[in-house]
Amino acid sequence: MVTTRATAEDSPDRTDRADRSAVRTLLRLWPYVRPVRVRLFTAAFVAVVASCLSLVIPLVLKWMVDGPVADRDPAGVWLGALYLLLLGIAEALLFGLRRWLVARPLAGVEAGMRADLYRHLQRLPVAFHDRWASGQLLSRGTTDLMLLRMFLAFPLTFLLVNAVTILAGVIIMLLQDWTLGLVILIPAVPVMVTCVIFEKRYATVARRAQDQVGDLTTVVEESVLGIRIIKGFGRHRSQARAFRELSRTLRGTELRKARLLAAIWGVIVTLPEVAIGAALVLGAIQVADGQLSAGTLVAFLSTALALRWPVDSIGFLLAMSQEAATATERYFEVMDAEQEQPTAAGTTAPAATATGSTGLKDKGLRFHDVSFRYPDAPTDSPPVLTRIDLHIRPGESMALVGATGSGKTTLTALVPRLHEVTSGHITLDGKDIAELPRDTLRELVAVAFEEPTLFSASVAENVLMGASDGAGEPELERALAVAQADFAHALPHGTGTQVGEQGLSLSGGQRQRLALARAVVGRPRFLVLDDPLSALDVHTEAAVEAALRDVLAETTALIVAHRPSTVLLADRVALLSGGRIAAVGTHHELLRTNAEYAHLMAGTEEADR
C-alpha cells in the first residue's frame, strides 16, 4: 500500500487557516497555561509597573530643567540624578523579577505539552503514522514547542506591556502639550494599517517555513537511519542534492519573512521618527516664543523617545506571535487527530458473546466475513481483504500462505487491531476483539513482524518489552532459548548490551531472533508471526523451528509463511489469493489439490536451493 506523507505543500488535516485568527488559535493554549496563570499575570503586572516607571523619568527631567537647572541649584540637580538612578535600578530589578517569575513555569508548560504530544502519538492509529512523515512530527515536538515557550515568555507579556506603555505615554504627552501630542499621533493610522496587512501575509509565510523545517527534518532523519543504504549504493551526492534543494527552498521562505519584517520595521521606525522630528521643531519654536517651557519640551521628547522601543518592537512581537500561532496550529493538528477507540464503533458481536457462553466452534481465533480497505484508499478501489472466513482452533497453528501483495501482513495486523476491520468481525475464544480494551487484547495477542524493530535499549529491555511487568531473568532466558538468540550472551555486556538505534549494530537475523523472543516471552494465548524466520540461515531456522514447536503446542498461532519448512510448523494451511481465502487444509492436502499452492511451494523450494 502506497501512502502519502505529510509535506509542506500537502499536510494532513490542514483546514482553511485563512478563516482562523491568530488570537483564536493561541487561545487553545489556555488549558496548559491555566495552572501557572497566577505567576504569568503577576509577571505581566510587574512588567507593566517597570515599563511605567520609565515614563516617570521624563517627568523628573522636566522638574530638573524647570527647577534646579533653571534656578542654578546644584543640590537639586544631584537630588534629581539620585531619583533617576533609583528609578533605573527599580526598573531593572522589576524586569529581572518578571523573568524569574516566568522561567520555571513556562519550562513546565513546554515539558507538559511535549509529554502530552508524545502520549497522544502512542495512542494514534497506525493509519495516522502511515500518512505523516516522522520529521513533521519531530518538528512539532521540538521547534514548534520552543516557539510557543518563547511566545509565552516574551511577546505575550510585552504585547500587553507595550500597549499599556504606549497608551500611558500618549496621555502624558497630550497633557504636556496637546498640539505636539497630535503631531506624534499622526503616524498611528498608517502604522495600524501596515500591521494588519503584515499580520495576514506573515502568517502564511511563517506556516510555510515551519512546514518546510519539518520536511528538512524528515530528510535528515531518513538519511541518518539509511546511511548504510546511501553509502552502499553511492547515493550520497543525490541525497546531498535533495537536502540542498530543500534548504534552498527554506532559505527563500526565511528571506521572504525577513523582507516582510524589514518592510513593517521600515514603516514603524520611520514614521514615528519623522513625527518626533516634527514635534522637536515645533516645540523648539514654541519655547523660543515663550509658549512652552524648556522642561516641558524635554519631558515631551523624553516621553516620545521612551516610546520608541514599544513602538519599534510591534513588528518583532507580531512576527513572533504569528509564528507561535502557526506552531499552535501545527501542534493541535496532531492533538486533534482521533485516537484509537477502546472499542470499534459499528461492530456486532456474535451471538455466543451476547449470551456470555461460547461453543467449541467459537473457541480460538476466528475471522467472520472480514473485509478491509485502508482508510485513505480511494473509495472506488477494491478492498485489500474480502469476506475472510477463517477459524484457527484452540491450540492449533495455522500457516498463512500467499503471493506477494495478497494481503497476508494486512490480515495479521487486524488481530491486534493495528487496523480496524472495514466490515465483519474477529473473535478470540468467542469474544469480539472490537469489544475488548486494546490493552487487554494486546496482552492476549503477541506479534512478531517480518521487519523487526528494536529500540535504543539493552537486549534484555527489548525482549522483556513483550512480557508483563513482573517478568525477569527466567522468562528472558527461556525466550532467548526459543528464538535461538543465545548470541546475546556473547555480546560485550551480555543481555545488558545496548543494541543501538533501530538495532542496526546487529545483523538482520539477530534482530529477527530478538523480535521473536520478544513475541514469545510473555507466553501469549494467541501468537501472530509475520514470516519471523525470513532472515535466518537454514541451520538456524531449523533450530528455531524445533524450539518453536514446544511454544506453538501451548498457544493458538497464525503464522505468515513463505518457506515450506515454516509451513510444516503449522497444523493446517490457509491460502490467501487476491484478498480472499482460496483454500484451507494440511500442507500435503493442498499440494495435491491446489495448483496455486503447489506452484508457490515449488517456487520457494527452488529459491531455497
N, C-alpha and C positions, 0 to 999 in steps of 0.2 A: 504494500500500500504506500503510495507516494503522498506525503503530506506537505502542506505549505507552511513554511516557517514565518514567524513574525519578523518584519523588517521595518526600516524607517518609512518605507513607502506604503506598506500594507500591513499594519499591525492588527492583531485580533482585537475584537471588542472595541474597535475605535469608532465612536459615535460622532455626531455633529458637535464638534467642540466650539464652533463659532457661536453657538447658542448659549454657551456657558460663560458666565462672568468669572473673573479671577477670584472675586470675593466669595461667590457661592462655592467655588471649588475648594478654596482654602478653609472655608467653614467646616469642611469634613474632617479637619484635623482636631476639632474641638474635643471629641471623646478622649484623645490622647493628651491634650493639653489640660483638660479639666482637673486632674489630680494635682497639678502644680500651678494652678491658676493664681493662688494667693501670692506665691513668690513672683510670678510674672507680673501681676498687677502692681505688686509692691515695687518691683524693679522699674516698671513704667512710670510710676508716680515719682520715684527717686530721680529718674532721668528728666522728667518734666521740671521738677524743682531745680535740678542742676542747670538745665537749659535756661530757665527763667532767671537764675542768678546772673547769667551772663548779660541779661538785659538790664540788670541793676547797675552794671559797670558804667554805661553811658550817663546815667543819672548822677553817679558820683563824679564823673568827669565834668558834667555841667556845673555841679556845685563848686568844684575846684576852680574852674575857669572864671565863673561869675563871682566867686567868693575870694578864697585865699590868693589866687593868681592876680585877679584884678586889684585886690587890696594889698598886694605885695606882702603876704603873710606867710613866711616860711614854715612856721609851725603848722598852719592849716594845710599847707601843701604836703608836709610829712604825714599828717593825720590822714589826708585823703589817700596818700600812697599806701598807708597801712590798711585802710579799708579795701583798696583794690587787691592787695596781697591776700588778705583774709578771704575775700570773695573768690579769688582764683584757687586758693587751697581748698575751700569748701566745695567748689565746683569739681575739682579733680577727685576729691575723696568721694563725692556722691556718685560720680561716674564709675569709680572703682568699685563702690558698693553695688552698683547696678550689675556690673559684670560678674561679681561674686554671686549675686542672687540668682542669676540665670544659668551659670555654667553647669552646675551639678544636675539640676532638674532637667535641663534640655538634653544633656547626655543620656539621662534616664529615658526621656521620651524617645530619642533616637534608638536606643537599645530595645525599648519595648516594641516599637514599630517594626524593627528588624526581626525580633523574635516572633511577632505575630505573622509577619510575611513568611518566614521560614516554616512556621507551624501550618500555615494555610497551604503552602506549596505541597506539604506532605499529604494533605487531605484532598488535593485536586485530582481528578481522574486522569488516567494515562492519556486519554484523548487530548486533554489540555496541553500536556507536556509534549505530545507529538506535534502540536501546532506552533509552539513557542520555541524560539531559539534560546539556548541557555544564556547567551550573552545579554539578551534583552532582560532576562530575569535577574541576572547578576547586577546589571547596571541599576535596576530598580532597588535592589537591596543594599547598594553601596553609594554610588554617586548621587542618586536621587534623594536618599535619606540624609546624606550630608548637606545637600542644598536646603532641605527642609529644616535641619537643625540651625543652619546659618540664618535662614529667614526668621525663625522664631527668636533667635538670639539678637538679631540686629534690625533688619528692615521692619519687622512687625512693631517693635518698640518705637523706632525712630520715625516711622510714618506718623504716629500719634504725637511724638515729642516735637517733631519739626512743625506739624500743623499747629500745635498749641503755641510754639515759639513764634511762628510767623504771625499768627493772629494777635498775640500779645505785643509783638514788636510793631505791627501796623498801628494798633491802638495807641501805643506810646508815641509813635511818630506823628499821628494825627493830632494828638493832644499837644505835642510840641509846636507844630505849625501845620494846619490842615492843608494849606496850599502846596507846601512841599510834599506832604503825605500823598496828595492826589497825583503829583508828578511820579512818585515812586510806584503808585498803583497802576499806572498806565500799562505796563507790560503784562499785567495779570491775565488779561483775556487771551492774548496770543500764546502765552505760556500754557494756559489750561487747554487750549485747542491743540497745541502741539503734543501735550501729554496724552490726550485722548487718542490722537492718531498714532502716536508712538506705541501705546499700550496694545492696540489691536495688531499692529504689524510685528511688534517684537514677540508677542505670544506665539504667533505662527512659526517664526524663525527659531525661537527657543525650543519649541516642541520638536522641530525637525532636528536640531542639533543633539538633543538628548536621545532621540531615537537612533541617530547615526552613531552616537557613542556606544549604544547597545549593540549595533551591528559590528562595530570595530572590536568590541569586547568578545563577540562570538568568534570572529576570525582568529583573534589571538588565542582564545581558549582551544579552539579546534586545532590550531597549528601546534600548540604545545602538546596536546594529547595525541596528535597524529604525527609527531616528529619522526617516528620510525618510518612511516609511510612516505613522508616528504623526502627524507634522506634516501630511503631505499629506491625511490623512483626518480630521484634527482629533480624534484619539483620545487626546490627552494626559491628559484627565480620567479616562477609563476605565482607562488604564494606571496612572495615579497611584492610582486607587481600588483596583486589584488589588494594587499594591505595598503600600498601606496595610493591606489585609486580611492579606496575608502577614506584614507587620511586626507587626501586632497579634497574630497567632497566635504568632509567635516571641516577642513580648514576654510573652504569657501563659505560654508554656513556661519562659522565663527566670525569671519571677516564681515559678513552681512550684518551680524549682530553688532559688531564694532562700529560699522558705518551708521547704523540706526542710533546707537548710543552717542556717537560723535555728533550726529545731527541734532538730537534733543539737547545735548550739552551746549552745543553752539548757540541755540536759541535761549536756553535757560540762563546761560552765563552772560551772553552779550546784551540782551535787552535790559536786565536789571542793572548791569554796569553802566549802560548808556543813561538809564534813568537816574542812577546815583550821581553821574557826572552832571546831568542837567540840574539836579537838586543842589549840587555844590555851587554851580554858577549862580543860580537864582538866590540861594541862601547867602552867598557872599555879597551879592548886590544889595539884599535886604539888610545885611549887617552894616554895609557901607552907608546905607540911607538911614540907619538908626531904627529900622523897623523890627530888627531881630537882634537878640544878644548873641555875643560870640559863643557863650556857654551853651545856649540853645542849639546853635548850629553844630557845635562839636558833638553834643548829645544826639542830635538828629542823625548826623552822619555816622557816628559810632554805632547807633542802633541799626542803621541800614547795613553797615559793614558786618555787624554781628549776625544779620540775617542772611549773609551771603552763603554760608555753609548749608543752612537748612534749605535754601532755595536751590543751590547748585546740586545738592545731593538728591533732588527729586528724581532725576533721570536714573541715577545709580540705584536708588531704592525701588523705583518702579521696575527696573530691569530684574533685580533680584526677586522681587515679588512675582513677576511673570514666570521666571524660571522655577520658583517654588510652586506656583500654581500648576505648571505643566508637570513638575515632579509629583505633586499630589495626585494629579490626574493619572499619571502612569502607575503610581503605587496602587491606587484604587481600581485600576483596570484589572489588576491581578486579584486584589482582595475581593472584588465584586464577582469574580468567577465562581460559579456554583460548585460547592464541594461535593464529594461523593456522598450520596444519601445512605443512611444506615440500612434502609430497605429500598428496593426499587419500586417506583410507582407503576401501577398498571399491571402488576403480575397477579396471577391467580394460583393459589396453592392447590395441589392435588387433593382429592377427596380424603385420602388417608391422613394428610396433615390436618385437615379441618376436623376430623373426628378424634385426633390425638392418638391414633393407632396406625401402625404400618404393617402391611403384609410382606411376605418374603419377596414378592415381585418388586416392592418399592425399596428394599434394602440396597445398600451400596450406592454407587454413583449412577445417576440416570439423567439422560437428556430427553426431554419431552417436546418433540416438534419444534426444536430450536432453530431460529433463523437469526442472522446477524448482518448488519450493514454498518460500516463506520459512520459516526455521527456527521462528519464533514464530507462524506461522499455525495456526489450528485444524486438527486432523487430518482433520476431515470436509470441509474446504474444498477446492475444486478447485485443481489446480496452476496457477501463473501461465503456465507453458510446458508443452506436452505433446508428447512424441515429435517433437522438432525434428530433421529430417534436411535438412542444407543443406551444399553444397560450393561454396566460393569458390576457384577455381583459381589457381595461382601467377600473379602479375602482374595478376589480374583485380580489378575494383572491382564490388562488389555493393551496390545500394541496398536498404535495408530499409524497407518502407512498411507502414503500418497505421493503423487508427483509434486515437484516444486511449485508452490503457488496454489496448491489445492485447498489451503486453509487450516492446516494442522496446528500451527502455532496459535492462530486466532482461536481455534476451538479450545486449546488448553488454557488460554488466557481468560476464558469465560468462567472457568471453575472457581478461581479465587476472586472473581469479579474485578479483574483489571479492566474489563469492558463489560457493559451490561448487554444482555441479550435484547435483540430488537423485538422478537416475539417468542412465545413458548416459555419454558422454564426448565431449570436444572434442580434436581433434588439430591440431597445426601441423606441416606437412610430415611427417605420419605419426607424430609423437611426441605421446603423450597429455600434455596440459598438466598433468594432475594428478601426473605423474611428474617434471615439471620443477621445479627450485627456483624459488621465487617471484621471486627477484632475476633469474634467467636469463630467466624468462618475461617479466618486465616490461621487460627490455632489448630483447626481440624485438618486443613489442607496445606501441605508443603510443596514448594515448587522449585525445580532446578531448570534454569533456562539454558538454551544452546550456547548463547553468548554469556559467559559467566562474568558477573560484575563483583569486584572486590573493592573494599574501601581502604582508605589510608589508616589502617589499624593493624593490630597483630593478627597472626594466623588464628590464634585462639578466639579472639574477639570476632573475627569474620565468621568462623564456623559456629560459635555459640549464639550468633545472632538468630539462628533458626530454632533455638531452644527456649524453654521457659527461663524465668529469672533465676531459678534455683539450680540450674544445670552447672556442672563443674567438670573436673578432670576426668572422671569415669565416662561421662557422656561424650566428652571431646575425644578420648582415646578410641571409644567404640566407633564413632563416626569416621574418624581418620582411617581406622582399620577397614571399615566397609568400603570407603572410597579409595582404598589403596593409596592413601596420602601420607604414608609414613615418612616420605621425604621431608616433611615438616620438621621432624626431629633433627635432621641433619643441617638445617639452616643455622646461621651464626648464633642465634639466640633461641633455637628450638621453636616451640609454638608461640613464643613471645616475640618472634621476629616481626618487624614492621614490613608489610608487603609492598608499601608504596602506593601512590595514586593509581587507581584502576588495576592494581596488581600487576603492572607491567614489568616488574622485576622478576616475575615468574614466567614460565613457559605456558603456552596455551593449554597443554594437557594438565599441568599442575593447577592452573586456575580452575579448570573444569572439575578436577577431582575435589578441590576445596569447596566449590559450589555444590557438588553432590553431597559432600559431608555435611554442609550446612542444611541441606534438604532433609537428611535422614536423622540428624542429631536429636530431634525432638520426638522421635518415634510417632510420626503423624498417623492418623487413622486413614487419611487419603493422601496419596502421593501422585504428583503430576510431574513427569520428567520429559522435558523437551529435548530429545536427542542428546542425552547427557554424556554420551561416550564418543562423540564425533571426533574429538581432538586427541584421542588416545591411540597408542600403537596397539597392534594385535595382541601382544603378550599382556600388556597392562589391562587392556579391555577384558581379556579372558579372566584375569584375576579379579577385576572389579565385578564382573558378571557373577562369578562364583560367590563372592561375598554378598552381592545384592539379592541373590536368591533367598537367603535367610530373611532379609528385610522385607522382601515382597511377600513372603509367606505370612507376615504379620499385618499386612495392610492391604488396602484396595488401591490399585495403581492404574494410571493411564500413562502410557509411555509412547512418545513420538519416536519412531524408529526408522532408520534407513538401512542398516546392515542386517542381514539375516541372523547374525549371532545375537543382536539385540532383540530381534523379533522372537527368537526362541526362548527368551526370558519370560515371555508372556504366555498366559493360558490360552488366550484367543487373540485374534487379529481383526481390526476393522479397517477396511479400505475406504479412504476418503477420495472422491473423484469429483472435480468440478463443484466443490462445496456441498456434496451430498455423500451419504454413506452408501457405497455401492455394493458392499458385501461384508459379511461378518462370519468368521469361522476360525478353525485352527489353521496354523501355518500350512500344514500338509493338505488340508481340505482345499484351501484357496489356491494352492499351487496346482491342484488337479482340476479345479472347476472354474477358475477365473483367469482369463488370458492376460488382463491388465496387471493383475497382481504378479503373475508368473513373469511377465516382462520386467516389472520393477525389480523383483528379486534377482532376476538374471543380470540386469544391469548393475546392481550393487555388488553382486558377486564378482562380476568382471572387473569392476572398479577396484575392489579389494585386492585382486591379484596384481 
